[in-house]
């Protein structure tokens, strides 16, 4: 067994399908170049995170991973390059990198990505009180990922995850180099609260279930439009997805205002909130990233140009990278 292990995992942007994917509808997401890294070694006399005792309040995601996959002392060092609660998958990147480290510390050789994806999904779902495997799958796999309830004949299947009578088949999608801008409202979103809010709406209201189905229905068109390079159509579908997320009650007025600001900037194809909402960020597909970024920062948002990253989780054991 290795004495120490290190893993790094990317954040993500969801282009289509957040919330609906929790109910088994399809989603389409991209890993981005912001990353979180975790290193770990079985030393000391307790579990520590960046030199402090593991605290269930501050380290919810790490706690879930440790409770499932570790027994004994552990020293973890975490460096997060994914802005927290911004909708860019900081908790998924943390869960993936932590699970990858813990599984690797207990293994003679490299751990299969599918195993990391499944372990980190379970950790995230329990920390959050409900989740789909979307964010942890994208962070594990890197690149463009489609989750769908059944395998798509024309796409490569990465793996399949089943829980509570739902199935998510993860597929690789080749996404062209999309010009994307993320604009953060500055207000942190709370994923657990938003997932619970949508659940109440969907369980009590047939209309809520129709909205979820309509969100899922946008994804096939988006995959085709991306394959055809039809960014105008992708943008139109993003705009529609935002309206539906607003109907679900997860778009704050601030998020919708930023979507409107982006919509007026030269070169914008479309924009929507990304992630759980209730704060967090929007994502803008644009021909003119500098124009969109300027308009959105003038409107008070913190903006990032994001680039899709083909690199998913990477793992090292005793200083040597796993293949
Ligand atoms: C959050 O990034 C995405 C949600 O769909 C929750 C999930 O899929 O677990 C809102």
Boltz pocket constraint, residues with backbone or C-beta under 6 A from the ligand:
constraints:
  - pocket:
      binder: B
      contacts: [[A, 14], [A, 17], [A, 18], [A, 19], [A, 20], [A, 21], [A, 22], [A, 87], [A, 89], [A, 130], [A, 131], [A, 132], [A, 133], [A, 134], [A, 135], [A, 191], [A, 195], [A, 274], [A, 275], [A, 276]]
      max_distance: 6.0
